[in-house]
């Protein structure tokens, strides 16, 4: 069973892909694919691939590589398979990878490791399927105050639900911002950290209301909203408050993340 904080079902993948991928996730996908291409891998495994924003960049940057994209959510896999058919798609739990030892030259995960319930165990699985000289590339969001869009979203949610604001954004996407903790978990999983790079990129959103729709209807925040009120009414209220903070759009926002590169420890 998929935990609610990691669940994308129904029309959530479509909302996520339409509103959030271009503005929030695409810039970091380009960055991570560039880093992946520097290693010239032949076989690539992507974890928590979602609808395929990084997958698309990987198949372009590595045209001769075999790219396998996986996600815990079957609805995400189905959406990704349609959007990036060049990759091999498979519903997979990153905690229990159904692949042979030393199968891949590179394992990549964009903004997915924070969802893993036992991070050292998941990193140990990634190590198992990596070749001895393979590479793992993961990125995680920095703190909430370093992300203009998501900071505004959380502030809007506090205004809409002052007595019981949803906690998903702060505790999950931005709940793994401590690089020392990431490195420690990698080492506990049998990996050796090679490099840590903190990156700030710009997100470009055509519509702030669209951003609100993406976050409220296309992420697990949706379940928290539905537990507190009407989804459509809340989305509209959040959009109004985000517009008052950011403007209607087009809008540019600063977004910071950490990129960690690791290899199997000897």
C-alpha positions, 0 to 999 in steps of 0.5 A: 500500500502506498502511503498518502504522503507518497501517493499520486492517483487518479488525475493527480499525475496530469495536474502535476505534469501540467502545472508543476513540471514546467515551472518547478521541476524542469530546470533541475531535470536539465541540471541533473541530466547534464551531470548524468551525461558526464559519466557516460553511463550505458544503463541508467535506473531512475527512481521516483520518476514521476511523469518523466521530467528527468526521464525525458532529459536523460534520454536526450542527454544519453541517446545510446543509454538504456534508461529504465524509469520507475515509480511507486505509483502505477498512475505515474508510471502510466502517465510517464510511459505516454510522455516518454516512451523512449524509456522502459517504464516499470512500477517499482518500490525503491525499497525492494528493487526487482533488478539484478546486482550490479545491473546499472552504471548510474542510479538517479533520483530527482526529488524522490528520496525524501519520500522513502520511509527508510532512506539508508535501506533504500540507498543500500538497494541503490548500491546493490544494483550499481556496478562497483564503479557506478554513480548515484545522483540525487537531489533534495530541496533546500529549506522552505524559505529558499523556494519562492513558490513553495514558501508562498504556497505554505503561507497561503495555506496558513491563511486559509487554515489558520487553526490547522494548516497542512504540513506536507510541504514542510515535512516531506518535500522540504523535510530532507534539507540537511545535507549532513543527514543525506550524506550520513544516510548514504554512508549507512547504505554503503555509499561514499559521498563524492560531491555535494553541490547546492544549486539555485535555479529560477522557475518560470510560471505562466500563471500563479493560479496554475501553480496553486492548482498544481500543488493543491490538486497534483501533489499529496497536499490534496489529501490534506486539503480534502481532510479540511475542506472543499478541494475546489474552494480551497484551491481558489482561496490559495490561488487568490492569496498566492497571487497577492504575494507573487502577482498573477504571472508570468512570474519568476521564482528562486528555487534552491536544492542540493545535488549529491553524488555518491559511489558504492563504498569499497 
